[in-house]
């Protein structure tokens, strides 16, 4: 069994119009929501074996705040430039490369690819608001098998739910 936690980064700040998109930080709401979503996962007993994040500041910060709330050392968050400005297919390829020994993986990225991939994995999901967590459980042995597998269970949690 494999559990995939797809996370859209928290609400980002738009205070500096000239700032490069990659460098945009989280807004106050994002800084509040990310640890809350991590706490919710921890309360349910979910503990990722690995946390992958886009290299963008807002995604990295979301991943680190959630990691801290989960008791996962933030310095163990792995950033991957392929998760920034990626397609759903590219995100799935990154996931497919994960070590088969990992049973639970969290991937923190951006829209539209996060919502697109979530919808592709389950047509129950149509949108991913900021800091939403889509949880999928698959009856597979390897991460690359997710592409052709239907999830056994699907759950979505948002900061507002």
C-alpha positions in Angstrom: 0.0 0.0 0.0 1.1 3.5 -0.8 -0.3 6.8 0.5 0.2 9.9 -1.5 -0.4 13.3 0.0 -0.7 16.0 -2.7 -0.5 19.5 -1.2 -1.1 22.8 -2.9 1.2 25.4 -1.3 -0.4 27.9 1.1 -1.7 31.3 0.1 1.1 33.4 -1.3 1.8 37.1 -0.8 1.5 39.6 -3.7 2.9 42.6 -1.8 5.9 43.0 -4.1 4.7 43.2 -7.7 8.2 43.1 -9.3 9.2 40.0 -7.3 10.0 36.9 -9.4 7.3 34.3 -9.2 9.7 31.7 -7.8 10.6 34.0 -4.9 7.1 34.9 -3.7 6.6 34.1 0.0 3.6 32.9 1.8 1.0 35.4 3.0 -0.1 35.5 6.6 -3.0 33.1 5.8 -0.5 30.7 4.2 1.8 30.9 7.3 -1.2 30.1 9.5 -2.8 27.4 7.3 0.3 25.2 6.6 1.0 24.2 10.2 -2.7 23.7 10.8 -2.9 21.3 7.9 0.2 19.5 9.2 -1.4 19.2 12.7 -4.6 17.7 11.2 -2.5 15.0 9.4 -0.6 14.3 12.6 -3.9 14.0 14.6 -4.9 11.3 12.1 -1.6 9.5 12.6 -0.3 10.2 9.1 3.5 10.4 9.0 5.2 10.7 5.6 8.4 8.8 5.0 9.4 11.6 2.5 8.3 15.1 1.8 9.1 16.5 -1.7 8.6 20.2 -2.5 8.9 22.5 -5.4 11.9 24.8 -5.1 9.6 27.9 -5.0 9.8 29.8 -1.7 6.0 29.5 -1.0 6.1 25.7 -1.6 9.2 25.1 0.4 7.9 27.2 3.3 4.6 25.3 3.2 6.4 21.9 3.2 8.7 23.0 6.1 5.8 24.3 8.2 3.8 21.1 7.6 6.9 19.0 8.3 7.4 20.7 11.7 3.8 20.2 12.7 4.2 16.5 11.7 7.3 16.1 13.8 9.3 15.6 10.5 12.5 17.5 10.5 12.2 20.4 8.1 15.8 20.0 7.0 14.8 16.6 5.6 12.4 18.1 3.1 13.7 17.4 -0.4 13.3 20.1 -3.0 13.0 19.2 -6.6 13.1 21.9 -9.3 11.1 19.6 -11.6 8.0 20.3 -9.3 8.0 24.0 -10.2 6.1 25.0 -13.3 5.5 21.3 -14.0 2.7 19.4 -15.7 0.7 16.7 -13.9 2.6 14.1 -16.0 5.9 15.6 -14.8 4.8 15.5 -11.2 3.7 11.9 -11.6 7.1 11.0 -13.0 8.9 12.5 -10.0 6.6 10.5 -7.7 7.3 7.4 -9.7 11.0 7.6 -8.9 10.4 7.4 -5.2 12.0 4.6 -3.2 9.6 1.6 -3.0 10.4 1.3 0.7 8.5 4.6 1.3 4.8 3.9 2.1 3.7 7.5 2.5 4.9 10.4 0.5 3.9 14.1 0.6 4.4 16.3 -2.5 4.0 20.0 -2.2 3.5 21.9 -5.4 1.4 24.4 -7.4 -1.7 24.8 -9.4 -2.8 24.0 -12.0 -0.7 20.8 -11.9 -1.7 19.8 -8.3 -5.4 20.0 -9.1 -5.0 18.4 -12.4 -3.1 15.4 -11.0 -5.6 15.1 -8.1 -8.5 15.0 -10.6 -6.6 12.5 -12.8 -6.2 10.2 -9.8 -9.8 10.6 -8.7 -12.6 12.3 -10.6 -14.1 13.2 -7.2 -11.6 16.1 -6.9 -12.2 19.1 -9.1 -10.2 21.8 -7.3 -7.4 22.3 -4.8 -7.7 25.5 -2.8 -4.5 26.9 -1.3 -3.0 24.5 1.3 -5.5 21.8 0.4 -4.3 18.2 1.0 -5.5 15.4 -1.2 -4.9 12.0 0.3 -4.9 8.9 -1.9 -4.3 5.3 -0.8 -3.3 2.8 -3.5 -2.9 -0.9 -3.4 0.4 -1.0 -5.2 4.0 -2.0 -4.4 5.8 0.7 -6.4 5.2 4.4 -6.8 5.5 4.2 -10.6 2.4 2.0 -10.6 0.2 5.0 -9.5 -0.2 6.1 -13.1 -2.4 3.0 -13.9 -3.9 2.4 -10.5 -7.2 3.5 -9.1 -7.1 4.7 -5.5 -8.6 2.5 -2.7 -9.5 5.6 -0.8 -9.6 9.3 -1.4 -9.8 12.2 1.1 -9.5 15.9 0.7 -9.0 18.4 3.5 -8.8 22.2 3.1 -8.1 24.9 5.6 -11.8 25.9 5.5 -13.2 22.4 6.1 
